[in-house]
Amino acid sequence: MEIDEINFILRGSRRRKILKKLENISGKNISYISKELKLSITNVSKTIKELEKNNYVICENPKKYHYKMYKLTKKGKSVLFEIKKFDD
């Protein structure tokens, strides 16, 4: 795992929160994540797109227009494992 990838997640509290939430509730949509983390849907949506672009999360049902479900990729799980070391 490259240090740049870890720094990318550590610099953004929303990125870190969303990755942690998806670790525990894989396969949830943006609305659910928004309610759970008490963040706006817009913030969660933008952050998910950013995480998806960088291959940390993946959409489980990309052909659907509404209620897209997201989960961590292997890369996302790996970086989450590494950033947890900084939380201790």
N, C-alpha and C positions, 0 to 999 in steps of 0.2 A: 504494500500500500504506500503510495507516494505521499509525502508530507503536504504537497499542494492540495491534494484531495481532502485530507483531514482538515487543513486550514480553511478550505472552502466551506465545509460544514460548520466548523467551530465559529467562524465569523458571523454566521447567521443563526440567530436564536430560533427563528421560525423553521429553518431547515432542520435544525437539530430536533426540535419538538415534533415535527411531522415525521421524521425518520423513526423516532422513538415510539410515536403513536402507531405507526404502521407495523412496527415490530410486534406489537401486542394485539393489533386488530387488523391484520392483513385482509385485504379485499373490501375496504370501505370506501365510500364515495366522499367527495369534497364537502358536501353538506354535513355529513356525520363528523368528519374530522374537525370542521369549523366549530361545531357545537361542543365537541369534546375538549378542544383546546381554547375555546372562547376567543377565537380569532374571526375576522370577517371572511366571508366566502371569497371575496376578491383577493385578499392576502394569501389564503390557502391555495386558491387556484393558480395564482402567479408563481407561488413557491413550488407547487407540484409540477408545473410546466418546466420550471428551472431544473428541478431534480430529475425529471423525466429526460430532459435534453442531455443531461450529464450522466444518464444511465444508472441512477440510484434507485429509481422507481420505474414501474412499468404499469401500463393500463391493461387490466385483464380482459376488458371488452371494448376494444378501440372502435369498433364499428357502430356502437351505440352513440346516440347524440346526447342523451341525458343519462344521469346516474352512472357515470363511468366509475369503475372500481379499480383501485390502485393497490399495489403491493411492492415490497422491497425486491430488488434484484440481488444477485450474489454480491455485486459490487456495493450495493446499499447496505447489505448485512455486514459485509467486511468493514466498511468505513464506520458503521455504527459500533461494531465491536471495538474498533480502535479509539473512537472518541469517548467511549465509556470509561476508558482509562484516565481521561482528563477530568471526568466528573468526580472521581473519588478523592 
